[in-house]
Amino acid sequence: ENGALDGGKVGGMADVIRDVPVYLSKIDFKVDVVTPSYGFLHTKNRAQFVTSFSFYFRNRLENATLYKVDSKTKNVNYFLIDHKDFYTGDGVIYSYDPENRPFATDATKFAIFCTAVAELIKIKNFNPDIIHLHDWHTTFLIILLKYHKIYKKIKDTKIVFTIHNLALQG
């Protein structure tokens, strides 16, 4: 979710991801925000193509595309990653799985997203001083950066992890 993007707001987390980068930029932080495109945010927000890249997930080579959305805020950049498995329906961010497999589709989608972000940090010279991860969606990135051998160079990057709606999510 990202309330700074047209079509990117679902709940309160989108407000935080919209507002925190703006406040940080006012105190001279440079902030890059990376969000899945969900198959539509890159076109709805007239994002500009940056690069295509590949990474391994499930022992298969996956392909993704990185886009950049024009920002109205100095020192804030919005990036979108597009991947075929992020698309869940026209203008829909979250999937609705049957009761016997709750969150299965979203868990896979966000694991792919986290792997793509880790690869971008590794190969595209995104050199964050701090990575701020929002909610359960991004947990897999912590695991990758800490334990996967191909991300050894970036495993010591400082991470802030925020859970939104803890009472609801347990």
Secondary structure as GFF3:
##gff-version 3
##sequence-region A 1 170
A	DSSP	alpha_helix	12	26	.	.	.	ID=ss1
A	DSSP	beta_strand	31	36	.	.	.	ID=ss2
A	DSSP	alpha_helix	41	44	.	.	.	ID=ss3
A	DSSP	beta_strand	48	57	.	.	.	ID=ss4
A	DSSP	beta_strand	60	69	.	.	.	ID=ss5
A	DSSP	beta_strand	76	82	.	.	.	ID=ss6
A	DSSP	three_ten_helix	84	86	.	.	.	ID=ss7
A	DSSP	alpha_helix	104	123	.	.	.	ID=ss8
A	DSSP	beta_strand	130	134	.	.	.	ID=ss9
A	DSSP	three_ten_helix	136	138	.	.	.	ID=ss10
A	DSSP	alpha_helix	139	147	.	.	.	ID=ss11
A	DSSP	three_ten_helix	149	154	.	.	.	ID=ss12
A	DSSP	beta_strand	158	162	.	.	.	ID=ss13
A	DSSP	alpha_helix	166	169	.	.	.	ID=ss14
###
